[in-house]
Amino acid sequence: MNGEEIKSCCADAYSRDIVAMLLGDSYHPGGTALTRRLADHLRLAPGARVLDVASGRGTTALLLADVYGVRADGVDYSPANTALAQGAAQAAGLADRAAFTTGDAEHLPYDDGIFDAVVSECALCTFPDKPRAAAEVARVLKPGGRLGITDVTADVGRLPPELRGLTARIACIADARPLDDYARLLTAAGLTILTTERHDEAMSRMIDQIQARLDLLRITAPTRLADAGVDLTAAPAVLDAARAAVTDGVLGYALLTAVKSRAERPGDLPPGT
């Protein structure tokens, strides 16, 4: 399967309602609490322009627009997610500060150097061409602008068979990288690493949350699970393997921030830096 087919499969999977039912609103470990921690590291200020790459249904971008007063743009590969996110912005009264576009993280539909900050949560691990995506983020950032990501980390060579293949890739596992590899990707794109943090406990909590919600849906809506293509026979083994991988240090979750080459004069810095 080529890169475009992988991206289409991921976009289709993450636009389904069953994913929201299993993962919750944020679609990533740590939820909105970790998003706020990430935003605080970026020192966002009202009026800053922020891009959320792989914005899904808009949870992160809308939180940043609402709580931090930024102008948030979101880009997602799925037209369905774009429409849902824009509807959520209108419903929340944030349409004047949040806009969503369908696009590819490896070919961002924005001009050079226009964003004060870029965020991406639980997404870089799914991009087939990670160096290209990192270069695109660096391209759209202003000098002195900051990048913040939270993402799945994995020692790929030690992943068990249950956590390999396309399904595991869509689940943000099969093509995840060690934290140091993400740092090297960003450094190669011209960014300087500022912060790295481990949040492996957030991955464990999400696995438990998925297990609990899956057990509930198995009782209350088994037909809906079957119609959505959820393999009830395979799911327990996959979740058990993921839980064991976290315990063994093979699988985890991390926060990372970086900055584009700093401006020479304080007056050149974007808002909040």
Secondary structure, DSSP 8 states (H G I E B T S, - for coil): --HHHHHHHHHHHHTSHHHHHHH-SS-STTHHHHHHHHHHHHT--TT-EEEEET-TTSHHHHHHHHHH--EEEEEES-HHHHHHHHHHHHHTT-TTTEEEEE-BTTB-SS-TT-EEEEEEES-GGG-S-HHHHHHHHHHHEEEEEEEEEEEEEE-GGG--GGG-HHHHHHTT-TT-B-HHHHHHHHHHTTEEEEEEEE-HHHHHHHHHHHHHHHHHHHHH-HHHHHHTT--TTTHHHHHHHHHHHHHTTSEEEEEEEEEES--SSGGGS-TT-
